[in-house]
Amino acid sequence: MNTQWQNPLALVGRILLAVIFVVSGFGKLMAIDGTVAYMTSGGVPMANLLVYAVILVELVGGLLIMVGYQTRVVALIVFLFLIPVTLLFHNPSANPAQAQMQTIQLLKNLAIMGGMLNLMAFGAGGWSLDGRRRS
């Protein structure tokens, strides 16, 4: 592949990877009580406190990935965040009526985790705040 495409593709890739977290984090911020109830239903202890950590990881983490600031560290945090989220909320065998949808959600999270591993391995690219700092 021609290297002239690497930076623009890395930028678009980061934005596409992060938009789900920004939208989700903003949605949780606008409906904290509902989010706490959902987290409690999934067995999350201290959901009324952890909801703020979840919003921070999703909203701020997503924005930082978009602009490419501290990308490797943020990608690691998001990767680690997705492990318990995936195990607690996307178990296809927990509810047979929702098995197909939960399988899709589980696979989506695994794909996002793969994207985070790529960000950890290769960084944000030249069109990022990380890239500007290196220059």
VMD Tcl script that builds the backbone (N, CA, C; Angstrom):
set m [mol new atoms 405]
animate dup $m
set s [atomselect $m all]
$s set {name element resname resid chain x y z} {
  {N N MET 1 A 0.843 -1.176 0.000}
  {CA C MET 1 A 0.000 0.000 0.000}
  {C C MET 1 A 0.886 1.236 0.000}
  {N N ASN 2 A 0.446 2.234 -0.701}
  {CA C ASN 2 A 1.152 3.505 -0.749}
  {C C ASN 2 A 1.099 4.157 0.632}
  {N N THR 3 A 2.246 4.558 1.167}
  {CA C THR 3 A 2.302 5.105 2.528}
  {C C THR 3 A 1.593 6.441 2.664}
  {N N GLN 4 A 1.287 7.106 1.559}
  {CA C GLN 4 A 0.586 8.387 1.658}
  {C C GLN 4 A -0.814 8.247 2.248}
  {N N TRP 5 A -1.343 7.035 2.241}
  {CA C TRP 5 A -2.682 6.793 2.776}
  {C C TRP 5 A -2.681 6.415 4.253}
  {N N GLN 6 A -1.544 6.108 4.827}
  {CA C GLN 6 A -1.497 5.613 6.197}
  {C C GLN 6 A -2.081 6.605 7.203}
  {N N ASN 7 A -1.657 7.858 7.162}
  {CA C ASN 7 A -2.144 8.822 8.152}
  {C C ASN 7 A -3.634 9.126 8.019}
  {N N PRO 8 A -4.138 9.389 6.798}
  {CA C PRO 8 A -5.585 9.630 6.724}
  {C C PRO 8 A -6.420 8.401 7.105}
  {N N LEU 9 A -5.942 7.209 6.728}
  {CA C LEU 9 A -6.682 6.001 7.105}
  {C C LEU 9 A -6.635 5.761 8.607}
  {N N ALA 10 A -5.497 6.034 9.242}
  {CA C ALA 10 A -5.402 5.888 10.695}
  {C C ALA 10 A -6.361 6.860 11.389}
  {N N LEU 11 A -6.453 8.084 10.893}
  {CA C LEU 11 A -7.372 9.067 11.471}
  {C C LEU 11 A -8.820 8.599 11.356}
  {N N VAL 12 A -9.229 8.215 10.165}
  {CA C VAL 12 A -10.607 7.750 9.965}
  {C C VAL 12 A -10.867 6.498 10.789}
  {N N GLY 13 A -9.902 5.595 10.842}
  {CA C GLY 13 A -10.053 4.381 11.645}
  {C C GLY 13 A -10.242 4.691 13.121}
  {N N ARG 14 A -9.454 5.625 13.652}
  {CA C ARG 14 A -9.596 6.011 15.064}
  {C C ARG 14 A -10.975 6.606 15.325}
  {N N ILE 15 A -11.419 7.459 14.436}
  {CA C ILE 15 A -12.735 8.093 14.610}
  {C C ILE 15 A -13.834 7.037 14.593}
  {N N LEU 16 A -13.784 6.138 13.622}
  {CA C LEU 16 A -14.815 5.099 13.524}
  {C C LEU 16 A -14.786 4.161 14.728}
  {N N LEU 17 A -13.598 3.864 15.211}
  {CA C LEU 17 A -13.458 2.984 16.375}
  {C C LEU 17 A -13.974 3.663 17.641}
  {N N ALA 18 A -13.765 4.963 17.749}
  {CA C ALA 18 A -14.093 5.678 18.978}
  {C C ALA 18 A -15.526 6.191 19.037}
  {N N VAL 19 A -16.170 6.358 17.911}
  {CA C VAL 19 A -17.500 6.991 17.912}
  {C C VAL 19 A -18.501 6.211 18.764}
  {N N ILE 20 A -18.396 4.896 18.801}
  {CA C ILE 20 A -19.319 4.099 19.611}
  {C C ILE 20 A -19.181 4.439 21.095}
  {N N PHE 21 A -17.956 4.733 21.530}
  {CA C PHE 21 A -17.737 5.073 22.937}
  {C C PHE 21 A -18.227 6.478 23.264}
  {N N VAL 22 A -18.007 7.414 22.355}
  {CA C VAL 22 A -18.459 8.789 22.582}
  {C C VAL 22 A -19.988 8.825 22.654}
  {N N VAL 23 A -20.647 8.195 21.710}
  {CA C VAL 23 A -22.112 8.170 21.693}
  {C C VAL 23 A -22.652 7.449 22.925}
  {N N SER 24 A -22.072 6.306 23.251}
  {CA C SER 24 A -22.516 5.529 24.409}
  {C C SER 24 A -22.268 6.278 25.717}
  {N N GLY 25 A -21.092 6.871 25.856}
  {CA C GLY 25 A -20.780 7.624 27.075}
  {C C GLY 25 A -21.688 8.824 27.257}
  {N N PHE 26 A -21.965 9.536 26.166}
  {CA C PHE 26 A -22.877 10.682 26.234}
  {C C PHE 26 A -24.285 10.215 26.610}
  {N N GLY 27 A -24.716 9.104 26.034}
  {CA C GLY 27 A -26.032 8.554 26.365}
  {C C GLY 27 A -26.133 8.178 27.832}
  {N N LYS 28 A -25.095 7.590 28.365}
  {CA C LYS 28 A -25.083 7.233 29.791}
  {C C LYS 28 A -25.097 8.476 30.666}
  {N N LEU 29 A -24.377 9.500 30.253}
  {CA C LEU 29 A -24.345 10.760 31.001}
  {C C LEU 29 A -25.729 11.399 31.054}
  {N N MET 30 A -26.485 11.277 29.987}
  {CA C MET 30 A -27.821 11.868 29.919}
  {C C MET 30 A -28.877 11.019 30.621}
  {N N ALA 31 A -28.547 9.792 30.977}
  {CA C ALA 31 A -29.501 8.891 31.628}
  {C C ALA 31 A -28.801 8.079 32.707}
  {N N ILE 32 A -28.227 8.773 33.671}
  {CA C ILE 32 A -27.422 8.098 34.695}
  {C C ILE 32 A -28.257 7.101 35.495}
  {N N ASP 33 A -29.461 7.468 35.890}
  {CA C ASP 33 A -30.285 6.552 36.690}
  {C C ASP 33 A -30.586 5.258 35.944}
  {N N GLY 34 A -30.919 5.371 34.674}
  {CA C GLY 34 A -31.183 4.178 33.871}
  {C C GLY 34 A -29.938 3.329 33.692}
  {N N THR 35 A -28.807 3.984 33.540}
  {CA C THR 35 A -27.548 3.263 33.399}
  {C C THR 35 A -27.207 2.512 34.675}
  {N N VAL 36 A -27.414 3.169 35.819}
  {CA C VAL 36 A -27.156 2.510 37.108}
  {C C VAL 36 A -28.061 1.288 37.255}
  {N N ALA 37 A -29.329 1.428 36.884}
  {CA C ALA 37 A -30.263 0.302 36.979}
  {C C ALA 37 A -29.812 -0.854 36.081}
  {N N TYR 38 A -29.372 -0.527 34.869}
  {CA C TYR 38 A -28.903 -1.565 33.948}
  {C C TYR 38 A -27.651 -2.252 34.492}
  {N N MET 39 A -26.723 -1.447 35.011}
  {CA C MET 39 A -25.494 -2.016 35.571}
  {C C MET 39 A -25.818 -2.905 36.768}
  {N N THR 40 A -26.738 -2.472 37.619}
  {CA C THR 40 A -27.144 -3.257 38.788}
  {C C THR 40 A -27.763 -4.580 38.347}
  {N N SER 41 A -28.583 -4.530 37.281}
  {CA C SER 41 A -29.211 -5.762 36.787}
  {C C SER 41 A -28.174 -6.753 36.267}
  {N N GLY 42 A -27.010 -6.244 35.855}
  {CA C GLY 42 A -25.933 -7.112 35.386}
  {C C GLY 42 A -25.029 -7.601 36.504}
  {N N GLY 43 A -25.354 -7.208 37.747}
  {CA C GLY 43 A -24.581 -7.668 38.891}
  {C C GLY 43 A -23.377 -6.807 39.225}
  {N N VAL 44 A -23.325 -5.590 38.686}
  {CA C VAL 44 A -22.189 -4.703 38.962}
  {C C VAL 44 A -22.326 -4.143 40.376}
  {N N PRO 45 A -21.346 -4.372 41.242}
  {CA C PRO 45 A -21.404 -3.791 42.588}
  {C C PRO 45 A -21.094 -2.297 42.534}
  {N N MET 46 A -21.652 -1.551 43.448}
  {CA C MET 46 A -21.431 -0.104 43.556}
  {C C MET 46 A -21.677 0.625 42.227}
  {N N ALA 47 A -22.724 0.217 41.536}
  {CA C ALA 47 A -23.013 0.781 40.219}
  {C C ALA 47 A -23.221 2.290 40.282}
  {N N ASN 48 A -23.770 2.787 41.402}
  {CA C ASN 48 A -24.013 4.223 41.519}
  {C C ASN 48 A -22.709 5.021 41.549}
  {N N LEU 49 A -21.590 4.397 41.874}
  {CA C LEU 49 A -20.283 5.057 41.814}
  {C C LEU 49 A -19.540 4.714 40.518}
  {N N LEU 50 A -19.594 3.449 40.134}
  {CA C LEU 50 A -18.867 3.006 38.951}
  {C C LEU 50 A -19.410 3.599 37.654}
  {N N VAL 51 A -20.662 4.052 37.676}
  {CA C VAL 51 A -21.225 4.643 36.469}
  {C C VAL 51 A -20.391 5.828 35.992}
  {N N TYR 52 A -19.814 6.575 36.924}
  {CA C TYR 52 A -19.004 7.733 36.543}
  {C C TYR 52 A -17.677 7.304 35.922}
  {N N ALA 53 A -17.117 6.208 36.398}
  {CA C ALA 53 A -15.906 5.666 35.781}
  {C C ALA 53 A -16.205 5.165 34.373}
  {N N VAL 54 A -17.354 4.527 34.203}
  {CA C VAL 54 A -17.761 4.027 32.885}
  {C C VAL 54 A -17.917 5.193 31.916}
  {N N ILE 55 A -18.594 6.251 32.365}
  {CA C ILE 55 A -18.789 7.425 31.512}
  {C C ILE 55 A -17.438 8.046 31.161}
  {N N LEU 56 A -16.547 8.122 32.127}
  {CA C LEU 56 A -15.218 8.683 31.888}
  {C C LEU 56 A -14.460 7.881 30.838}
  {N N VAL 57 A -14.453 6.571 31.004}
  {CA C VAL 57 A -13.742 5.721 30.045}
  {C C VAL 57 A -14.349 5.855 28.658}
  {N N GLU 58 A -15.668 5.798 28.580}
  {CA C GLU 58 A -16.309 5.823 27.269}
  {C C GLU 58 A -16.225 7.197 26.608}
  {N N LEU 59 A -16.655 8.218 27.305}
  {CA C LEU 59 A -16.739 9.546 26.700}
  {C C LEU 59 A -15.356 10.165 26.518}
  {N N VAL 60 A -14.600 10.271 27.587}
  {CA C VAL 60 A -13.275 10.892 27.505}
  {C C VAL 60 A -12.319 9.990 26.726}
  {N N GLY 61 A -12.360 8.693 27.012}
  {CA C GLY 61 A -11.494 7.771 26.272}
  {C C GLY 61 A -11.772 7.811 24.782}
  {N N GLY 62 A -13.039 7.827 24.413}
  {CA C GLY 62 A -13.399 7.903 22.997}
  {C C GLY 62 A -12.900 9.176 22.344}
  {N N LEU 63 A -13.067 10.298 23.027}
  {CA C LEU 63 A -12.594 11.572 22.479}
  {C C LEU 63 A -11.069 11.596 22.348}
  {N N LEU 64 A -10.374 11.048 23.347}
  {CA C LEU 64 A -8.909 11.019 23.285}
  {C C LEU 64 A -8.417 10.138 22.142}
  {N N ILE 65 A -9.104 9.024 21.897}
  {CA C ILE 65 A -8.731 8.177 20.764}
  {C C ILE 65 A -8.990 8.912 19.452}
  {N N MET 66 A -10.102 9.614 19.374}
  {CA C MET 66 A -10.410 10.356 18.145}
  {C C MET 66 A -9.302 11.345 17.787}
  {N N VAL 67 A -8.849 12.117 18.777}
  {CA C VAL 67 A -7.821 13.121 18.497}
  {C C VAL 67 A -6.414 12.538 18.548}
  {N N GLY 68 A -6.299 11.305 19.031}
  {CA C GLY 68 A -5.009 10.640 19.064}
  {C C GLY 68 A -4.083 11.163 20.137}
  {N N TYR 69 A -4.607 11.330 21.339}
  {CA C TYR 69 A -3.791 11.795 22.457}
  {C C TYR 69 A -3.608 10.663 23.460}
  {N N GLN 70 A -2.355 10.342 23.777}
  {CA C GLN 70 A -2.034 9.234 24.677}
  {C C GLN 70 A -2.745 7.958 24.208}
  {N N THR 71 A -2.716 7.755 22.922}
  {CA C THR 71 A -3.532 6.717 22.284}
  {C C THR 71 A -3.238 5.318 22.799}
  {N N ARG 72 A -1.989 4.981 22.941}
  {CA C ARG 72 A -1.653 3.622 23.392}
  {C C ARG 72 A -2.157 3.357 24.809}
  {N N VAL 73 A -1.999 4.335 25.692}
  {CA C VAL 73 A -2.458 4.182 27.077}
  {C C VAL 73 A -3.982 4.112 27.128}
  {N N VAL 74 A -4.648 5.010 26.410}
  {CA C VAL 74 A -6.112 5.025 26.409}
  {C C VAL 74 A -6.653 3.741 25.792}
  {N N ALA 75 A -6.029 3.265 24.720}
  {CA C ALA 75 A -6.473 2.012 24.098}
  {C C ALA 75 A -6.341 0.843 25.075}
  {N N LEU 76 A -5.282 0.832 25.874}
  {CA C LEU 76 A -5.124 -0.216 26.886}
  {C C LEU 76 A -6.250 -0.135 27.924}
  {N N ILE 77 A -6.554 1.075 28.373}
  {CA C ILE 77 A -7.627 1.251 29.363}
  {C C ILE 77 A -8.959 0.776 28.791}
  {N N VAL 78 A -9.255 1.164 27.554}
  {CA C VAL 78 A -10.517 0.745 26.928}
  {C C VAL 78 A -10.529 -0.770 26.732}
  {N N PHE 79 A -9.412 -1.342 26.315}
  {CA C PHE 79 A -9.321 -2.795 26.153}
  {C C PHE 79 A -9.646 -3.496 27.476}
  {N N LEU 80 A -9.007 -3.064 28.548}
  {CA C LEU 80 A -9.243 -3.679 29.861}
  {C C LEU 80 A -10.678 -3.457 30.335}
  {N N PHE 81 A -11.234 -2.297 30.060}
  {CA C PHE 81 A -12.625 -1.978 30.400}
  {C C PHE 81 A -13.583 -2.942 29.701}
  {N N LEU 82 A -13.283 -3.274 28.457}
  {CA C LEU 82 A -14.185 -4.130 27.679}
  {C C LEU 82 A -14.224 -5.580 28.163}
  {N N ILE 83 A -13.211 -6.016 28.869}
  {CA C ILE 83 A -13.204 -7.408 29.340}
  {C C ILE 83 A -14.376 -7.676 30.285}
  {N N PRO 84 A -14.512 -6.961 31.419}
  {CA C PRO 84 A -15.658 -7.248 32.286}
  {C C PRO 84 A -16.998 -6.869 31.657}
  {N N VAL 85 A -17.012 -5.803 30.856}
  {CA C VAL 85 A -18.267 -5.420 30.197}
  {C C VAL 85 A -18.757 -6.558 29.310}
  {N N THR 86 A -17.863 -7.123 28.546}
  {CA C THR 86 A -18.229 -8.210 27.639}
  {C C THR 86 A -18.673 -9.444 28.414}
  {N N LEU 87 A -17.944 -9.788 29.459}
  {CA C LEU 87 A -18.288 -10.979 30.240}
  {C C LEU 87 A -19.606 -10.814 31.000}
  {N N LEU 88 A -19.859 -9.623 31.534}
  {CA C LEU 88 A -21.075 -9.404 32.334}
  {C C LEU 88 A -22.334 -9.206 31.502}
  {N N PHE 89 A -22.204 -8.510 30.386}
  {CA C PHE 89 A -23.413 -8.075 29.681}
  {C C PHE 89 A -23.650 -8.744 28.334}
  {N N HIS 90 A -22.720 -9.517 27.835}
  {CA C HIS 90 A -22.901 -10.093 26.497}
  {C C HIS 90 A -22.615 -11.588 26.489}
  {N N ASN 91 A -23.285 -12.304 27.384}
  {CA C ASN 91 A -23.145 -13.750 27.485}
  {C C ASN 91 A -24.291 -14.397 26.708}
  {N N PRO 92 A -24.008 -14.986 25.560}
  {CA C PRO 92 A -25.074 -15.571 24.743}
  {C C PRO 92 A -25.856 -16.677 25.434}
  {N N SER 93 A -25.263 -17.375 26.389}
  {CA C SER 93 A -25.958 -18.481 27.037}
  {C C SER 93 A -26.799 -18.028 28.226}
  {N N ALA 94 A -26.685 -16.780 28.652}
  {CA C ALA 94 A -27.419 -16.311 29.825}
  {C C ALA 94 A -28.923 -16.210 29.566}
  {N N ASN 95 A -29.297 -15.818 28.364}
  {CA C ASN 95 A -30.706 -15.649 28.028}
  {C C ASN 95 A -30.932 -16.231 26.633}
  {N N PRO 96 A -31.482 -17.451 26.563}
  {CA C PRO 96 A -31.657 -18.094 25.251}
  {C C PRO 96 A -32.467 -17.269 24.257}
  {N N ALA 97 A -33.412 -16.465 24.739}
  {CA C ALA 97 A -34.223 -15.648 23.837}
  {C C ALA 97 A -33.387 -14.566 23.162}
  {N N GLN 98 A -32.298 -14.175 23.797}
  {CA C GLN 98 A -31.446 -13.124 23.240}
  {C C GLN 98 A -30.086 -13.658 22.787}
  {N N ALA 99 A -29.980 -14.951 22.621}
  {CA C ALA 99 A -28.676 -15.567 22.316}
  {C C ALA 99 A -28.057 -14.994 21.044}
  {N N GLN 100 A -28.832 -14.845 19.984}
  {CA C GLN 100 A -28.277 -14.339 18.724}
  {C C GLN 100 A -27.799 -12.894 18.878}
  {N N MET 101 A -28.597 -12.046 19.513}
  {CA C MET 101 A -28.202 -10.649 19.697}
  {C C MET 101 A -26.984 -10.541 20.606}
  {N N GLN 102 A -26.935 -11.337 21.659}
  {CA C GLN 102 A -25.791 -11.277 22.567}
  {C C GLN 102 A -24.522 -11.825 21.913}
  {N N THR 103 A -24.680 -12.794 21.021}
  {CA C THR 103 A -23.528 -13.287 20.268}
  {C C THR 103 A -22.977 -12.173 19.385}
  {N N ILE 104 A -23.855 -11.446 18.727}
  {CA C ILE 104 A -23.427 -10.317 17.896}
  {C C ILE 104 A -22.725 -9.262 18.745}
  {N N GLN 105 A -23.280 -8.949 19.907}
  {CA C GLN 105 A -22.666 -7.951 20.793}
  {C C GLN 105 A -21.307 -8.428 21.302}
  {N N LEU 106 A -21.213 -9.699 21.626}
  {CA C LEU 106 A -19.943 -10.269 22.074}
  {C C LEU 106 A -18.895 -10.154 20.974}
  {N N LEU 107 A -19.267 -10.530 19.747}
  {CA C LEU 107 A -18.333 -10.449 18.627}
  {C C LEU 107 A -17.957 -9.006 18.308}
  {N N LYS 108 A -18.906 -8.085 18.441}
  {CA C LYS 108 A -18.621 -6.650 18.243}
  {C C LYS 108 A -17.567 -6.199 19.241}
  {N N ASN 109 A -17.739 -6.573 20.497}
  {CA C ASN 109 A -16.761 -6.177 21.514}
  {C C ASN 109 A -15.391 -6.792 21.243}
  {N N LEU 110 A -15.374 -8.045 20.800}
  {CA C LEU 110 A -14.092 -8.669 20.465}
  {C C LEU 110 A -13.416 -7.928 19.313}
  {N N ALA 111 A -14.199 -7.509 18.322}
  {CA C ALA 111 A -13.632 -6.752 17.203}
  {C C ALA 111 A -13.080 -5.407 17.680}
  {N N ILE 112 A -13.810 -4.744 18.555}
  {CA C ILE 112 A -13.333 -3.467 19.102}
  {C C ILE 112 A -12.059 -3.699 19.912}
  {N N MET 113 A -12.023 -4.779 20.676}
  {CA C MET 113 A -10.823 -5.095 21.442}
  {C C MET 113 A -9.636 -5.311 20.499}
  {N N GLY 114 A -9.879 -5.940 19.356}
  {CA C GLY 114 A -8.826 -6.093 18.348}
  {C C GLY 114 A -8.348 -4.748 17.831}
  {N N GLY 115 A -9.281 -3.829 17.628}
  {CA C GLY 115 A -8.905 -2.481 17.213}
  {C C GLY 115 A -8.054 -1.784 18.260}
  {N N MET 116 A -8.401 -1.988 19.526}
  {CA C MET 116 A -7.612 -1.375 20.613}
  {C C MET 116 A -6.206 -1.975 20.650}
  {N N LEU 117 A -6.090 -3.266 20.415}
  {CA C LEU 117 A -4.766 -3.890 20.365}
  {C C LEU 117 A -3.939 -3.307 19.216}
  {N N ASN 118 A -4.579 -3.041 18.085}
  {CA C ASN 118 A -3.881 -2.413 16.969}
  {C C ASN 118 A -3.405 -1.013 17.329}
  {N N LEU 119 A -4.249 -0.257 18.020}
  {CA C LEU 119 A -3.825 1.083 18.451}
  {C C LEU 119 A -2.650 0.988 19.417}
  {N N MET 120 A -2.686 0.010 20.314}
  {CA C MET 120 A -1.568 -0.167 21.245}
  {C C MET 120 A -0.291 -0.536 20.483}
  {N N ALA 121 A -0.411 -1.362 19.469}
  {CA C ALA 121 A 0.756 -1.833 18.735}
  {C C ALA 121 A 1.340 -0.771 17.802}
  {N N PHE 122 A 0.470 -0.037 17.115}
  {CA C PHE 122 A 0.940 0.857 16.051}
  {C C PHE 122 A 0.763 2.340 16.358}
  {N N GLY 123 A 0.055 2.669 17.426}
  {CA C GLY 123 A -0.152 4.072 17.761}
  {C C GLY 123 A -1.213 4.722 16.897}
  {N N ALA 124 A -1.308 6.037 17.023}
  {CA C ALA 124 A -2.389 6.793 16.402}
  {C C ALA 124 A -2.100 7.231 14.979}
  {N N GLY 125 A -0.845 7.204 14.563}
  {CA C GLY 125 A -0.491 7.700 13.239}
  {C C GLY 125 A -0.068 9.162 13.291}
  {N N GLY 126 A 0.388 9.643 12.158}
  {CA C GLY 126 A 0.926 11.004 12.088}
  {C C GLY 126 A -0.104 12.100 12.242}
  {N N TRP 127 A -1.340 11.844 11.830}
  {CA C TRP 127 A -2.383 12.858 11.936}
  {C C TRP 127 A -3.084 12.716 13.285}
  {N N SER 128 A -2.350 12.974 14.341}
  {CA C SER 128 A -2.861 12.856 15.697}
  {C C SER 128 A -2.062 13.785 16.592}
  {N N LEU 129 A -2.569 14.010 17.793}
  {CA C LEU 129 A -1.797 14.801 18.751}
  {C C LEU 129 A -0.519 14.073 19.150}
  {N N ASP 130 A -0.591 12.747 19.247}
  {CA C ASP 130 A 0.619 11.969 19.526}
  {C C ASP 130 A 1.640 12.167 18.409}
  {N N GLY 131 A 1.170 12.138 17.158}
  {CA C GLY 131 A 2.051 12.315 16.009}
  {C C GLY 131 A 2.676 13.702 15.980}
  {N N ARG 132 A 1.927 14.694 16.362}
  {CA C ARG 132 A 2.468 16.068 16.383}
  {C C ARG 132 A 3.536 16.210 17.449}
  {N N ARG 133 A 3.347 15.531 18.588}
  {CA C ARG 133 A 4.346 15.593 19.665}
  {C C ARG 133 A 5.664 14.964 19.223}
  {N N ARG 134 A 5.586 13.906 18.421}
  {CA C ARG 134 A 6.797 13.210 17.950}
  {C C ARG 134 A 7.573 14.056 16.947}
  {N N SER 135 A 6.859 14.920 16.237}
  {CA C SER 135 A 7.513 15.726 15.183}
  {C C SER 135 A 8.400 16.800 15.745}
}
mol reanalyze $m
mol bondsrecalc $m
mol representation Tube
mol addrep $m
